[in-house]
């Protein structure tokens, strides 16, 4: 029996060895087909692949992005974006084949190629140069495919051949920030950019990627056409362009000749798994990948470098740094939130201001902002100085737009200098009354007592964790979203009201200290019936705001089994992003459908606009048009609809940007060395981190 089994196994093994040497058969796969896309700045070389997050974007976000691309660039671009969103990465042939099936065979490969070129130029699509090993017979080329059958007894040795090809993939993080650029641009003060800077950024947003000379020429032409009275020269635009690069608004475009970073990692892992033939058959492979790693390092180091070195100026392309806009949005939004909530002095209040303050107080209670520690504008000024000092540290770390793993250490002098410099630049007055050091120090001292625990004083320095503050701010907005989404849900003829929000807050605050809670443990803490608690938990679970932690008392179907509940902050943020993306898509789609009903009016107005350059002629033609039939009513209706839907779209997009947590960049090597902390303070820093984690777990106030 043993012989028969071994002989059978040998017979089964023969066909495999033959098929392994078939022409055109690829080498064993070096990585998973669903490898998540690489994000700019995640790390250097091989570290970049390991830091890519799982589940890059929610389906709702991808649907919003495809919807936006199709609306802006047409159905062919929409089909290409949908294929890339579904596959992750693909070659030109694969995209053309799938896009043709998507559009019912009405798309040619040349149209797909042209669309990919446009999307790549606008930084929506990333390109990588991939190298794979293919087993072929001696003398066979890729175009020949399978060679004709050879006579019996004539054998040829298979050889390993390198094939290079480009793959395309969506740069989703950059694309989502690109979608909300109008809202983010409004958050950046014009005094920080100037008129020339606005024209340069507008040029790069419209054209995608340009060289420095092209950006200067195009933006100057745009300015001369719109506002010729300004009289700016090329040197002015060139100086402002360099200033934008220095301030991280503009960055170099990553090279398209680099291999994907996960391919670097997978080759190394394949050698560890026993694929020794890679190093033996292709000895230059190791040197090739080491050069690629060095190229990644060089690319990240030269991201904001104005010195071109040996390269010629037209060969270096630049684009808008989407990550910097998003980071500045978060920092400015945090300061704006603090000013709106706490930046009002009681002695300056009149009757109208008192009413607004009372309204804000009710809003704070609804959002569970119960902390009254920031009592005046002095504390808000100290917080603003803290944010500006954090921005300086972020730029000094190499312009990565980093999320620090731990708190940043700041001295009082760093906070004061950052605040004073910003105030001087905004006011441009020498006699400006700046807050003194004692005022800033007092404000920072009061902020150290904030219940969110984002600031602590350690050995004369202030330990500030922006990531912790932003997470708490996100969860506070998530509570409001829970109440708006689930408060009106009807169960047995009654609405749930504030019960879902109270349960959500209880779980997110208490679970880190006491662990997951069952419905019977939740019920006495929220002062509701057990039936109402269970109904609210079910709604929260299906909406993605709470998660099950496991069961006790038996299996899943055992009688009396208790399910414990907890809040996963990452999954909550993902659920909020998905919810906001779906809302934005619905509002965007409603606006597009409404405008489509008035397409004849829009076309008539466009014809009048193109009629003449004389404003008087245009006005007379427009007045004649609106007197015909019901054109006046229809034109007024379309203006009201467009304004209402556009304002709603912008308002929702601001909240969506709060939940959008881009991971374009990661903590770089040696970032901890930039902390500039003495060795004797390491123990104090470690203790402060532990205290910071404990202080964020505040008691629930219901």
N, C-alpha and C positions, 0 to 999 in steps of 0.2 A: 504493500500500500504506500509505504514511504517513497519507493522509487517512482510509482505512478504519479504521486503528487509532485515530486520534484521535476519529473519529465514534463508534466503538464505546465508547471510554472515556467520551465525553460521555453516551452513552445509558445507560451503566452508572451514571453519576453522578447522573442525574435521580431515580431512585427513592430514593436516599439522602437527597437534599435534601427530598423529600416526607415521608419517614419521620421526618426530624429535627423537623418541625413538627407531628407528630401529637400530639393532646391526650394529656396524661398521661405523656408521655415524659420521663424524668428528664434532668437536666443530666449531662454527662460525669462519671464517678466521680471523687470527690475523694481517694480513698485506697483501699488494698487492703482487700478484705473480711476478710482474716485479720489485721488489725492487732492486735498483742498488747494485752491489757488494760492500763490505766493503773494504776500503783501509787501509793498515797499517799506523798507526799514525794519522788518521784523528781526533781523539779525544778520550776521556775516556768514556768507557761504552756507556751510552745512547747518549752522545753527538756525538759519532762516527757515529751513524746512521743518525742523522740530518744533518751532514755536508757532506754526500755523494753527489757527484754532479750528476745532471741529464744528461743522455746521456754519459755514461762513455767513450765509444769509438765510432768512426765513423764506418760505415759498411766497408769502405775501409781498415781501420786499422785491423778490425777483420778478414777480408779476407786475408790480408797479414800475420797475425799471424797464421791462420789455414794453409795457404800455407807453411809457415816456419816449423810448427810442422810436417806436412805431409812429407815434404822433409827430415827432420832430423830423424824421428822416424817411418815412414811408414804409410800405408793407415789406419790401425786400429787407430793409434793415431790421424790421421787427421779426421777420422769420429767422434771420441770422442770429439775432440776440436770443431768441427763444431756443434755438439749437444749442448755442453755447451755454445758456443757463441750464439746459437739461443734461448736457454731456460733460460739462466742466472744462474740458479742453478737447480740441479736435484739429485735424489738418484741413487744408483748403478743400481737398477732394471730399472729405467726410462732411464738411459744412455744406458744400454745394449739393451733395446727394441728399442730405437730410432736409435742407432748406427747400429743395425742389419737391420733395414729398410733402413738406409742410404747406407749400403754396400750390399744390396740385399740378406740378410739372411746368409751371409758367416762369421759372427763374433759370437763367443760363449761368454757367460758371463764371463768365466774364462779369456779369452783374454782381455776383457774390464777391468776386475779387475786388471790384471797385468799391463795394460797400464796406468790406473789411479795411480797405485803405482809408476810407473816410473815418470809420470808427476808431481805427488805430491813431490817426492824426489827431482826433479829438480826445485821446487818452481814455476812451471807453474800453478798448480791447488792448491786451498785452500780447506781445509776441516773444517766443523763446525758440532758440535753435537747439533741437534735440539730436542726439546721436544714438543710434541703436546698432547692435551687432546682429547680422543676419547670416545664416548658414547657406552658402551657395556652392555650386560646383565650379571647378576651375575654369576660368574663361567666360563665365556667365555674368551678364550685366543685369541691372534692375529692369531695363526696358525689354529684355528678351523674355523675362518670365521663366517658365519651365522649358528646359531644353528638350529636343526630340529624344526618343528612346535610343539608347546605344545598343550595339550588337551584344549578344550574350558573351560573357567573359571579359568584355572591355569595361574596366572600372575606372572611376576618377575619384580622387580624394576631395571631400568637402573642405571648404575654407571659410574662415570667418571674415566677413566684409563689413566695414563701417558704412552706414547710410545716414546722411544728414537731411533733416527736414524741419520745417517751421511748424509750430503749433500755435493756435490762437486760443485765448481765454479771456473772459470778462474780468476786468479790474473793478469788482463790485464796490469796494470801499470808496475808491476814487469816483466812481460813477454816481454813487448815492450822494456824496458831498457835492458833486457837480450839479446834480438835480436841484439842490437847495442853495446854489450859489447866490441867487437874488436875495434871499432872506439873510444869508450870512454876510453879504456885502453891506446890507443896511446896518448890521451890527458893528461894522468897522467905521470908525469916525473918519470923516473926510479930512480933518486936520492932520490925521496920521498919514494919509496918502497924498493929499494935494490933488489938484486938478489934473496935472500931468500923470500922476500915478494911477488915477482912475482910468484914464485913456489907455495906459499901458496894460493894465489888468483886463480891461474890456477887450483889447486886441487879442490877448492870449486866451481869454475865455472863448472868443468867437472862433479863432483860428486853431486853437488846440496847442500846437507846438511850433515854435519859430526860433530862428537864431537871433542873437542880440541885435544885429544890424537890421534884420527884417522886422523885428518887433518895434525898433525905434522908427523906421521908415513908415510902417503902416500906422502906428499910433499917431505920429506927427501928421500924416495925411488926414487921418480921422479928425484930429483936433482942428486943423486948418479948415476943413470943410464945415465943421459944426460951429466953431467959435474962432474965426480968423482974427478977431480983435485981440486975442491973448498974445499972439506974437512970440510963441516959444520956439526956440531953435532945436537943432538936433542934439547939441550938447546938453541942453536941459533934459531932454528925454533920456539921453544916455546916462546922465548922472542919477536921475530918478530910477532908472532900471537897475543900476548898481545898488541903489539904496533899498529897493524892493528885495533884491537877492540877499542883502545883508540882514534885513529884517525877516527873512524866511518866507516872504510872500511868494517868491518865485524860486524854482529849483530846476536842476538839470534833469533832462529826460533819461530814464534808464536805457541802456543799450539793448537793442533787439538781438544782438549776436550772443548774448549770454545763455547758457543752458539753464533749464529749470532747476531750482535748488533741490527739489526732492530727488532729482536724478543723481545729484552728487551723493546724497545720503544713501540712496538705494544701492548704488554700486559698491559703496563701502560695506554695507550690510551684506551684500551678496558674497563678497570675498570672505566675510566672517562665517557665512553659512557653508562655505566649502567650495565655492565656484573659483577654484584656484586657476582655472584655465584663463580667466580674464587677464591676470597678471602675466601668465606665461605666453599666451598667444599674442597679446597686444601689449608689449612692454611700455609703450609710450602712453598708455591709458592713465597711469597714475600721475604722470607729469602733466597731462592735459587737464585733469580735474584739479590739480593743485594750482595751475595757472588760472582756471576759472574761479577758484576760491579767492585768489589774489585779485582777480578782476572785480569780484563782488565787493571786496574790501575797499578797493580803490574807488569804485563807483559811489559807495556810501560816504567815503571821506571827502570826495570832491562834489558832493551834492550841492553845496552852496559856495563853491570855489570859483572866483571870477578869473583867476589866472588859467589860461588855456594850455600852458605848457608847450609841448611840441605840436599839439593839434591846431588846425586852422580854425578861425572863428566861425565860418559858416557850418562847420561839421558838428558844432556843439549846439544842441537844441535845448530850449527852455520851455517850461510850462508853469501854470499856476500851481502852487503848493496847496493842495486841497486840505491836507492834514493840519497845516498851520491855521487855516481859516476855521476849521472845526475846533481846534484847541483854543483859539482866541474867542470863539463863540462861547465855549464852556466857561472860560474865565470871566468874560464880560457879562455873561448871563448870571453867574454867581454873584458878581458885584451888584448887578441890577436887581436881582432878587433880594439881596440884603438891604439895598436902598429902599425898595418898595415896602418891605416888611418892617424895617426898623429905623430907617434914616429920616425921621421926622421929630423935631423937638417940640415939646409941649408948649413952651412959652411963645412960639411963633404961630400957634394955631388960631384961626378964626373959626366962625361957625361952619363955613363950607368945608374947611380942612378937618374939623372935628367929625363931621358926618362921614367924610371919606375915611378917616382913621377908624371910626366905629365899623364901617363896612369892611375895612381891611382886617379888623380884629375878628369879625365873624368868619371871614374867609380863612384866616389862620386856624381858627378852631375847626373849620370844616376840613382843612388839609392836615390837621393834627400838629400844627406848629404852635406848641404851647410854651415856648421859651421866651421870656421877656428880658433876657440878659442884655441884648443890644438895645439900649434905651435911647441913643442919640446918634447924631451924624458923626460924632467923634469916633464911636466904635466902628461905624461903617467905613470911615476913612482908614482906620487901622487895618481893617480886613482888606480893603483895596490895596494898601501898601503890601500886605502879605501876598496877595495874588500877583501883584507886579513883580515882587521879588522871586516868586516861583517861576514866573515867565522868564525872567533873566536867567535863572538856573537852568531852565529847560533849554534855552538857546545856547548857554555856555557848554552844555553837555554834547554839543555837536549838531544841534538843530534837528534832533530826531523826533520831537514831539512826544517825549517819553511819558509813560505811566510809571511812576516810581513804585517799586515793590514795598518800600517803607517810607516813613516820613522824611521830609527834607529838613535840614537844620539851618536856621537863619539867625543871624545876630540882629539886635535892635538897629544897628547902623545900616545894615542891608535893607531892612524894611523902610526906614526913614528915607534913605537915598532914593529908592525906587519910587516912593510916593511923591517926594519933592520934585524929582525930575519930570514925572508925568504931569504934575500940576503946572510947572513952569512951561512945559511945551504946549499945554492947552490954553493957558491964559496969556502967555507971552507978555507978562507985566513984571517989571522988576520989583514994584512995590506990593506984590501979592503977599497976603498974610498966610504963611504956611504954618501948619500945625507943628508945634515944637515936639521935642523928643519925649517930654513928660506926658503930653497928651496921647501920643502914639503908644507909649509904654503902658499907660493906664487902659487904653482900649484893648491892647493885646492881653493885658492881665484879665480883663473881664471876659474876653473871648476864650481864655483858657478854662473858664468855668462852664462853657456851653455844653449842653447835655449830649450833643452829637460826638464830642470828644475828638475833634479834628485837630486841636491845638493844645500842646502841653509845653511847659517850660522846664528845660533840663539843663542844669549847669550853666545858667545864664544865657542859654540859646533857646529859640523857639522851634519846637518840632511840629511841623505842619504836614498833614497828610491830605493832599487834595483829592486823591482817589476815594478816600473814606468819606470826605465831605460830599463829593459828587454822587457817590452811591446812595448816601442818605437823602440827598435832594431828589434823586431819581425815585427812590422808594416813597418819598412823601408825595410826589406827583402820581405815583402808581396808586396810592391810597385814594386820591381824588378820582382817578380813572376807574377804580373798583366801584366807588359809589355811583359814578355816572353810568357805568355799564350794567351793574347788577342791582342798583337800588330800586329800579322800577320793575324788576322781575316779579311776576305774580305767582304765589304758591297758595293754593286753597283759598283764592279770592282776596289775598292780602299781599301787599308788596313787602319785599324784604327790608326796604328802607336803609338805615345806616348799619344794619347788622353785618353784612359782608365786610364792610370797611373795618369795623371793630374787631371782627375775627381775624382779618388779614393783619391788622396792626398787632394784635395779641401774639399771633404766631411768629411774626418776623422779629418781634422784640424779645419774647420769652424763650423761644426755642433754642437760641444759641446757649443759654445758661441752663435751662431745665430739660432740654431735649424735646422731641416731638410730643404732642398732646393728643389725647383722644377726645371724642365729642363730649363725653361725660365730664372730662376735666375742663373743657372749654366752657361748658354751659354755665356754671356758677360765676365765672369770671366776666361774662358778657351780659349777665342778667337777662337771659332769654330762655324760652322753652327748648327742650331737647329736640323737638321736632323742627323748630325753626333753625336751630343750629345745624342740624343735619342737612336741611334743605339748602342753607347758605353754603355749607361746605361742598355740597354736590355742584352748585353753580360755580363756586370758586375753582373747583378742580377741573371742570370741563372748560373753563375760560383760561386755564393755565396759570392761575395765581397761587395755588397751593398744590403740594404734592403729597402722595402717600409715602409714609416711611416704613410700613410693614404692619403685620398683624400679630396679635397675641391671642392665646387661648385656643389654638388649633389651626387647621389649614384654612385655605381661602373660603371654603364652603362650610366650615365648622360652625355650629350654632354658638352664638355668644362671642364670636371672634371680634376683637376690637381693632379698628384701624386707627393708626396714629398719623397725625398731619404735621407738616412743617412747611416752611417757605424757603425755596432755593432762589437766592437773589439773581443768579445768572439766568435761570429759567423765567423768572418774573420779568426781567428786563427784555428777554427775548419775546415773551408774550406781549408786552407793551409795544415793542417795535413792530410786531406783526399786526397788532390791532391798529396802530397809528398808520402803518403803511397801507392797510386795507381802507382806512378812512380817507387818506389822501388820494388813493386811486379812485374811490367813489366820487369824491368832490371834483377831481380832475376830469373824470369821465362825464359827470353831469354838466360841467362847463362846456366840454367839447360837444356833447349832444345838443345842448341848448344853442350854441353858436351855429351848429350845422343846420338847425331849423331856419335860421335867418341868413343863410348863405347868400341869397340874392341881394339882401341889403348890404352885406359886407363887400360883395363884388361891385355893387354900384358905387359905394363909397371909395373903393380902390380905383375905379375908373375916373372918378372925379379928382382924386388925388394926383393921378398921373396925367390929368388933362393939360395942366399948364404949371409953370413955376410961379406965376403971378398969384399971390394970395387973394386978391380981389376977384379974379376970375373963378378961383376955386369956391369962394364963399357964395358968389352969385349962382354958380351951378348947383351947389348944395342946397341953397334956399329954394331953387326951382324944383329940385328932386323931392324934398320933404313935403311940398304942397300937393303932390300927386297922391290921391287915394289916402290910404292909412299909413303912408311911409313915416309920417311924423311919430305916430304912436308906436310903430314897430321899432323905429330907431331909438326912441326913448326907453322902450322895454329892453332892448338889447344892451343899452348902456347900463341900466340898473342891474340887470342880471350879471353882466360881466364884472361890475364893481363888487357886487355882493359875493359872487362865487370866488373872485380873485382874493378879496379880503379874507374870506373863510379859508381858502387854500393856504394863504400866507400864515394865518394864525395857527392852523393845525400843523403846518410845517415847522413852526418854531417849537411846538411841544414835541413833535416827532424828532427834532434834532437833539432834544434833551435825552431821549432814550436811545438815540443812535450812538453806540459806543464803538467807534472805529478802532481797529487794531492794525492800522497801517504801519505802526512803528512799535518797537519794543525797547526795553532797556539795553543800551549798548554796553560793550565791554568797558570795564573800568569806570562805570558810572558812579560806583560807590566811592571811588577815589576822589571824585569831584565834591564830595560832601565837605571836605576840609575840616575834619573833626580830629581832635587829639586822640591818641591811643588810650589815655586814661579815662576818656568819656565813653568808651565802647560799652562798658557794663551799664552805664546810665542810659545809653540809647536803647539797649536791649530791654531794660526795665521799662522805659517809656513806651516801647512798642507794645509790651504786654499790658501796661496800664491803658494805653490807647484802645486796645482791643476790648478790654473789660469795660471801659467807660462808654463805649458805643452801645452796650447792651443795657440800656436804661429801662427802668420800670415802666410798665404800660400805664397810661392815664386815660381812662375811659369815662 
